[in-house]
């Protein structure tokens, strides 16, 4: 036993190796923006028949693909969100090279991969990278029974005025146990993440899931009325740590794993 612990500590100190149980997930959230039905059809075909199967072959079992519940506003119209969880950052960095060697991926994705400059499958592609929270180090699949098209997946982004106040908000989730409160109230969170690369920094993001809109509203009412939240949110050390909150209502497409 002592030898095993010694070897483990040696590996951590010398090589930065952490057991899977202690390591935190690394997330990629890709947002495709498109303007035509043909682009949407092409993106769906690529994701369902090419990208997700390729990720499955590379050991990534669960990939989330989501669309806005009520497209039409400036922030969420004509977008597809793709959530990919990695066990480590290195797994993320290795993926592109692995896909470029995957003959099935290259063959199946010809239409998307070889699209002409004047007929692209999307108008814009944004990639956000996140480290999982310490309090919620691994993604979780929703425990829901409703049809996918009826579900409400709520993606939230909290921006902070400064880096220091951002760290304070992350601390509120972890040490303040805001994450624990969400869990106690059954918010079915898929992930909580610290954004390390994105267009709205400093910020954190998290995804909670519900059977339907009514269930979502009931959960948030319970959250707002919970004594623990009232005490936590009133603490002086956690004031003014969010300058902007973006809330998006999404639903999982039929071929989404999450």
N, C-alpha and C positions, 0 to 999 in steps of 0.2 A: 504493500500500500504506500509506504513512504517513498519507495523507489519510483512508483507511478506518479506521485505528486511532484517529486523532484524533477522528473522528466518533463512533466507538463509545464511546470514553472520555467524550466530551461528553454523549452520551445517558445513559450510566450515572450520571454525576455529577449532571446536571441533572434527569433524569426518572426515575431508578431503573430504567431499562430494561435488561434482561439478555437476551442471546440465549437461545433455547430450550435450546441445548446446555449452558449454564451454570446455568440455573435449576433449582430443585428442584421436584418434584411436590408437590401438596397433596392430602391424602386425607380422605375422609369415610367413616366406618364407622358405619352405622346398625344398631341392634339392635332388632328387633321381638320383643316377648314376647306370647305368646297363650296361651289356655287351652282352646280348643275346636278340633276338626277343621274346623269350618266357617270359623273365623277363618283357620286355616292355608290352607285352600282358597282363600279370598278374597285373602289376601296373595299366594299363588303366582300367581293369575290376574292380579292388578294388576301384580306385578313382571314377569312373563313377557310379558304382552300390552300393557301400557301404559307402565310406567316405563322398562324397558330399551330398548324401541323409541324412546321419546322422547329418551333420552340418546344413543342412536346417531344420531338426527337432529341432535342438537346437537354432534356431533363427538366424543363420548366412546365410543370403539369397544369398550372392554373393561370390563365391570362384573362383579364377582364376587358370587355369591349362594351362601351356605353354610348348612348345617344341622349340628347336633351329630351325631356318629357314634353315640353311645349316650345319647340323652336320658333323663333320669330323675333326675339329681342336681339339687340346689338351684340350682347355678350355670348349668347349660346346658340345662335342660329347656324344651321348647316355645319355642325361639327361632330366628329367622332373621337371619343376618348379611349385610348388603349393603355391599360395598366399592366405592367410586367414586373413581377417580383423576382429578384435575384437573391441567392443566398449570400453572395459576397459582391464587392465591387469588381473584383477580378473576373467574375463570371459575366458581368455586364461588358467589360472591356474585351472579353474573348468572343462575344457572340457574333459580331460582324464578320470576323475572320472565319468562324465556323459556318455561317450562312453562305459565305462566298465559296465554300468548298462543298456545299450540299447540293448535289446534282438534282435531286427532286425539287428542292426549293427554286433553283435557277430555272428549271424547266417549267414548273407549274406557274411561276410568277412572271413569265415572259411579258405579258401584256402590261403589267404594272412596271416592271423593272426596265423595260425598253420603250416606255412611252415617249412619244415625240415631244419636242420642246413646245410646240403649239397645240398640244393635246394632253396636258398633264393630268394625272389622276387627282390632284388637289391643288388648291391655290396657295396654301401655306401649311407648314408643318412646324410645330413647336414641341420641343422635348424638355421636360422638367425632370431633374434628378433629385432623389430624396434619400436620406438616411432614416430608417425606422426609429421611432421613439424608444428610449430605454425602458419605459413602462409597458410598451407594447412592441417587443422586438421582432415579432413575426406576424405576417398577414394571417387573417382568418377568413374562412369561407362563411358567408351569411347563413344563418339558421332560419330559413324562411320556407313557407309552403305555398305561397301564392304564385300564380303564373308570372313568368318573367316580365311580360308586358304590363302587368298591374303594379309591379314593384316601384318603390321610390328609393333611389340611391342619392344621397345628399352629399355632394362634394363641397367642402368648405375650405377657403383660403383666408388665413388671418395675416395681414401685413402689420408690421410694427414700425413706429417712427424712427427707431435707431436699432443698431445691433444689440446694444445692452438691453433694451426693452424687449427685443425679440427673445433673447436668452431667458428673460424673466417670464415671458409667456410660455416658453417651452418648459421651464421649471414649474410653472403652475400646473401644467398637464402632468408632469412626472412626479415631482416631490409633493406638489399640492394635491395630487391624485384626482385631477379632473378626469383622467382616463378611467380610474376605478369607478367614479360615479357614473360615467357613461355605461360601463360594463354592468354595474348593479341595476341600472334602469333598463337594460336590454336594448341598447342602441345598435347592436350587431355591427360593430365597427370592423371594416375590412383592414384598414391601416391608419396609422398616424405617422406623418413624416416631416422631418426637418428639410426644407428645400436647400440644397447646396448649389444648385444651378437652375436658374429660371429667370423669367422676365419681370417678376414682381417681388423682389427681395428687399429686405429680409422678410421671410414669411414661412409659415408652416401650413400643411394641408392635411385633411383627414376625410375619410369616406365612411359614412354610416348608412345602414340599409334598413328598409321597413317594408312590411307587407303591402302597404298602400299609403296614399296621402293622408287619410284619416289617422292611421296608426302613427305616421310621422308627427302629425300635429299633437296627438295625445302624448307622445314621448317627450316632445319639447315643452309641453305644458307642465308635465311632471318634473322635468329638469329645472325649469324656472322656479317652481314652487318647492323644490327640495331644500330642506334646512341646511344640508352640507354645502350646497351651492351658494346659498345666501350668505353663509359664514365665509366661505372661501373668497367669493367675489368682492366682499366688503373689506378684506384685509388690506391695510395700507400698502404693503409691499407689492401687491399685484394690481395697482392702479395704472391706468393710461398705457397699457402695454399692447393695445391693438388700435391701429389707426384706420384700418379698412378691412371689412369682411365681405368676401364674395361668396354667394351661396348659389349653387347650381343643382337643379333637380334633373336626375338622369334615370335611365332604365337600361337594364342589360339586354343586348340583342340576343336573338335565339341561339347563336353559336358561341356566346360568351361562356367561359368556364366559371365565372364568378357571378 
